Amino acid sequence: MLPIDHILNGFSVAFQFHNLGFALLGCVLGTLVGVLPGLGPAAGMALLLPLTFGMEPTTALIMLAGMYYGAMYGGSTTSILINTPGEASSVMTAIDGYQMARNGRAGAALAVSAIASVIAGTFSVIALTLMAVPLARFGLKFGPAEHFAILIFSMAAVSSLTGKSVARGLFSMVIGLMISTIGIDLQSGMPRFTGGNLELQDGISFLVAAVGFFAIAEVLVNVEEHLRGNSTVLAIKGRLWLTAEEWRRSYMPIIRGTLIGFFKGVIPGGGATISTMLSYSLERSIHKEKEKFGTGMIEGVAGPEAANNAAVGGHMVPLLALGIPTGTTTAILLGAFIIFGIQPGPLLFTRNPDVVWGLIGSMYIGNLMLFVLNLPLIALFVRVLHTPTGILLPLILVIASIGVYSIDNSAQDLLLTWCFGIAGYAFKKCDIPIAPLILAMVLGGKMEQSFRQSMTISGGDPAILWSSWIAVLFLALAALMVLGPLVLRLLRRRRVAQATPAQ
Amino acid sequence: MVNVILALVALGIAALYGLGIAAIPQMMFGDVLGPTAYPRLLMILLIGVAGLLLVEGMREKSWAPARANLRAFLREDALTFVLAAGAVLAFFLLFRPLGYLLSTLLFLLVSMLVLYRGPRWIPVAVTLGFCGASYLIFVHAFGTQLPRGLLPF
């Protein structure tokens, strides 16, 4: 089959009536999750995933992906209307978006956010369509040693780029890797760290941890915030569209944000948040009236929103082509693929073309669905912001419990989820990033497998781990990711010490 | 201060993990490393991370802000956290013995009545509506198996 045939076949899968319906459902649920402060795409997907087990894999993945980019769309609404980002990557949108709303231009801010999202989203899916197959072909050259090196790089990048401290990121990553070793060792058949508990022999599902770390911990934090007081929602004033002047000021930031978002999205670590920061900084630095940023500049909404949505397509490139997630949400999506018995990576495009091209096809349609849905229905989505937190938080907890219980009908999973929830609360309070832990839990088994396969091939000689240029390149990049921030901090301290005159 | 505490926690976890490694039987058929080599590497890595955290912690100029944060948490949020976490734990423990409907009814009613500050009939109506609707949707539409507990359905 020619590449164009695969793409057309993907559209025929995506256009099937039930797939269209579930893509729409995913987009709507995603937007709702994005609109609700505190619930991000990762938590939403973790909550929804157990409920998709009875579905056909393609349909379930289409719905989950719809939820992912739906949440990216929805996140901006809360940033603009209540100055509270619906999810982390909408932080930069809040700076000028909220000020625009206070100046009576909430309609324009929401409109530019939707336009930037649809343009960036569509561009990133086109780029994904073009880049995924060549990258997957390159991935076919990987043996176990190269695979081990690229997994190390992916985890090192996520650990060092999320959070404020590299050491805390590494702590989170190693704990995740340790949890992934619980259960029967597949090579020797020996139980490890189960303490004689039969239910632990299958290991701990990453979903149990994800629901605990995201949903339960988030609810516990939100209960505290709820008891301290609520935010006020600004009304949408003005027309839900842009003036010619606003459009003239927005299109270049959208283009720049799209490019930044997509290419940053392909690189592991930091999620979409870093790309929005880069886009905002760029717009501010090249603007003639820098000092006006933070007072309601439309460029400060257009650029970051484009970057935010373009990053989704960027994240999907290494996930689909190499089986490497670049952040928490794609780690959960990878977990979903594995649960459905599909292994993302170089062989995905030949083994499961219907799934992968159907998913990509649905992303084109989903982006348009969101644009068509979001502007006319924005008032409806805003109503969700008025749902009392005291009603919402207990409901989220019950949905989480149904999801976790339905994985294996196990009450022990519920207790484990509670333990992970408490740990997640402590992680949040201590500023320890959760993304490296979840990523390590999803990739841990694969990493051990490739490590032991490499050692078996070489008869126990560790030199195999750096025997090819690909492995050396990724190991060097991993070292750079971990050591770079430490060296930079050391140099900065030395410079400050030199600049400060001796007392 | 947080980094130093985390370093101690990491060392504690590494010690526990080490005990777990010692309990793994060594079987090395067709595997040059055996099932304990990779966990050993992770344990060493965690000890290294503990060292890094300790270095970062010792370099902190002052522990006063961290102490102030801890005091503020104990003063303002600790009780809320303990009560909320306790309520969730009670719900999870009762999920199977009481069954989905009864445990959810009890949990939603109590937590909404505590957290919601509006008219009392709203939490009652939402609880009843949600329990009924979610049971029908999950059990009958999605085919999810939820515990019956004390009820016959």
Interface residues (C-beta under 8 A of the other chain):
Chain A: L51 G54 S165 V166 A167 R168 L170 F171 V174 I175 L177 M178 T181 D185 Q187 S188 G189 M190 P191 R192 F193 I216 V219 L220 V223 E224 H226 L227 P388 T389 G390 I391 L393 P394 L395 L397 V398 I399 S401 I402 Y405 S406 N409 A411 L414 L415 T417 W418 G421 I422 Y425 K429 C430 D431 I432 E448 F451 R452 M455 T456 G459 G460
Chain B: V2 N3 L6 A10 I13 Y17 G20 I24 P25 M27 M28 F29 G30 D31 V32 L33 G34 P35 A37 Y38 P39 L42 L45 L46 V49 L52 L53 V55 E56 F73 D77 T80 F81 A84 A85 V88 L89 F91 F92 L93 F95 R96 Y100 T104 F107 L108 S111 M112 V114 L115 Y116 R117 G118 I122 P123 V126 F130 S134 F138 F142 G143 T144 Q145 L146 P147
